[in-house]
């Protein structure tokens, strides 16, 4: 896999070319000499997205066995530094 790297200005000028090239290899788009975006083929995007196992579960939507496991879990003592941050963030002063 070769690395195709273009500036944002170059990408805007020749977008069609880079869209075609992204079917074979990712196209890295830079702004101010730093990589800002990557253009990849939709099939590659979907493959990567399918591997993403992160999920957001609202409490009400959790399966019963998960809710029971969380309710019965032993969490131990909270870190005092975290408690101090929570009080500060909520407006309470210690």
C-alpha positions as a Markdown table, in Angstrom:
| # | Residue | x | y | z |
|---|---|---|---|---|
| 1 | Unk | 0.0 | 0.0 | 0.0 |
| 2 | Unk | 1.5 | 3.3 | -1.1 |
| 3 | Unk | 0.9 | 6.5 | 1.0 |
| 4 | Unk | -0.8 | 9.2 | -1.0 |
| 5 | Unk | -0.5 | 12.6 | 0.8 |
| 6 | Unk | -1.9 | 15.8 | -0.6 |
| 7 | Unk | -2.6 | 19.3 | 0.7 |
| 8 | Unk | -6.2 | 20.4 | 1.2 |
| 9 | Unk | -5.7 | 22.9 | -1.6 |
| 10 | Unk | -4.4 | 20.2 | -4.0 |
| 11 | Unk | -7.3 | 18.0 | -2.9 |
| 12 | Unk | -9.9 | 20.7 | -3.7 |
| 13 | Unk | -8.3 | 21.3 | -7.1 |
| 14 | Unk | -8.2 | 17.6 | -8.1 |
| 15 | Unk | -10.9 | 16.0 | -5.9 |
| 16 | Unk | -12.1 | 13.6 | -8.6 |
| 17 | Unk | -8.6 | 12.1 | -9.1 |
| 18 | Unk | -8.1 | 11.6 | -5.3 |
| 19 | Unk | -11.6 | 10.1 | -5.0 |
| 20 | Unk | -10.6 | 7.5 | -7.6 |
| 21 | Unk | -7.2 | 6.9 | -6.0 |
| 22 | Unk | -8.9 | 6.3 | -2.6 |
| 23 | Unk | -10.5 | 3.2 | -4.0 |
| 24 | Unk | -7.1 | 1.6 | -4.0 |
| 25 | Unk | -5.2 | 3.3 | -1.2 |
| 26 | Unk | -6.1 | 5.8 | 1.6 |
| 27 | Unk | -5.5 | 9.5 | 0.6 |
| 28 | Unk | -4.1 | 11.6 | 3.5 |
| 29 | Unk | -5.1 | 15.2 | 3.3 |
| 30 | Unk | -3.0 | 17.8 | 5.1 |
| 31 | Unk | -3.6 | 21.3 | 6.4 |
| 32 | Unk | -0.6 | 23.4 | 7.6 |
| 33 | Unk | 1.7 | 20.3 | 7.1 |
| 34 | Unk | -0.4 | 18.1 | 9.5 |
| 35 | Unk | -2.6 | 15.3 | 8.5 |
| 36 | Unk | -6.2 | 16.5 | 8.9 |
| 37 | Unk | -8.3 | 13.9 | 7.1 |
| 38 | Unk | -8.1 | 10.5 | 5.4 |
| 39 | Unk | -10.2 | 9.6 | 2.4 |
| 40 | Unk | -10.9 | 5.9 | 2.2 |
| 41 | Unk | -13.0 | 3.6 | 0.0 |
| 42 | Unk | -16.6 | 3.0 | 1.4 |
| 43 | Unk | -16.0 | -0.7 | 1.6 |
| 44 | Unk | -12.9 | -0.2 | 3.8 |
| 45 | Unk | -14.9 | 2.3 | 6.0 |
| 46 | Unk | -17.7 | -0.2 | 6.4 |
| 47 | Unk | -15.2 | -3.0 | 7.3 |
| 48 | Unk | -13.6 | -0.8 | 9.9 |
| 49 | Unk | -17.0 | 0.4 | 11.3 |
| 50 | Unk | -18.1 | -3.3 | 11.6 |
| 51 | Unk | -15.1 | -4.0 | 13.9 |
| 52 | Unk | -16.0 | -1.0 | 16.2 |
| 53 | Unk | -17.5 | -2.7 | 19.2 |
| 54 | Unk | -18.1 | 0.4 | 21.2 |
| 55 | Unk | -21.8 | 0.9 | 22.0 |
| 56 | Unk | -23.8 | 3.3 | 24.0 |
| 57 | Unk | -26.5 | 1.7 | 26.1 |
| 58 | Unk | -29.0 | 4.0 | 27.8 |
| 59 | Unk | -29.7 | 2.6 | 31.3 |
| 60 | Unk | -33.3 | 1.8 | 30.4 |
| 61 | Unk | -32.2 | -0.2 | 27.4 |
| 62 | Unk | -29.8 | -2.5 | 29.2 |
| 63 | Unk | -30.6 | -6.2 | 29.1 |
| 64 | Unk | -31.8 | -7.3 | 32.5 |
| 65 | Unk | -28.8 | -9.5 | 33.2 |
| 66 | Unk | -26.5 | -6.6 | 32.6 |
| 67 | Unk | -28.5 | -4.3 | 34.9 |
| 68 | Unk | -28.4 | -7.0 | 37.6 |
| 69 | Unk | -24.7 | -7.5 | 37.2 |
| 70 | Unk | -24.1 | -3.7 | 37.5 |
| 71 | Unk | -26.4 | -3.4 | 40.5 |
| 72 | Unk | -24.6 | -6.3 | 42.3 |
| 73 | Unk | -21.0 | -5.2 | 41.4 |
| 74 | Unk | -18.5 | -4.2 | 44.0 |
| 75 | Unk | -16.9 | -0.9 | 43.0 |
| 76 | Unk | -14.7 | -0.2 | 46.0 |
| 77 | Unk | -13.9 | 3.2 | 47.4 |
| 78 | Unk | -13.9 | 6.2 | 45.1 |
| 79 | Unk | -10.7 | 8.0 | 44.6 |
| 80 | Unk | -10.7 | 11.1 | 46.8 |
| 81 | Unk | -9.3 | 13.2 | 43.9 |
| 82 | Unk | -12.3 | 12.2 | 41.7 |
| 83 | Unk | -14.7 | 13.1 | 44.5 |
| 84 | Unk | -13.0 | 16.5 | 44.8 |
| 85 | Unk | -13.3 | 17.1 | 41.0 |
| 86 | Unk | -17.0 | 16.1 | 41.1 |
| 87 | Unk | -17.7 | 18.5 | 43.9 |
| 88 | Unk | -15.9 | 21.3 | 42.1 |
| 89 | Unk | -17.7 | 20.6 | 38.8 |
| 90 | Unk | -21.1 | 20.5 | 40.4 |
| 91 | Unk | -20.6 | 23.9 | 42.1 |
| 92 | Unk | -20.2 | 22.4 | 45.6 |
| 93 | Unk | -17.1 | 23.7 | 47.3 |
| 94 | Unk | -15.3 | 21.3 | 49.7 |
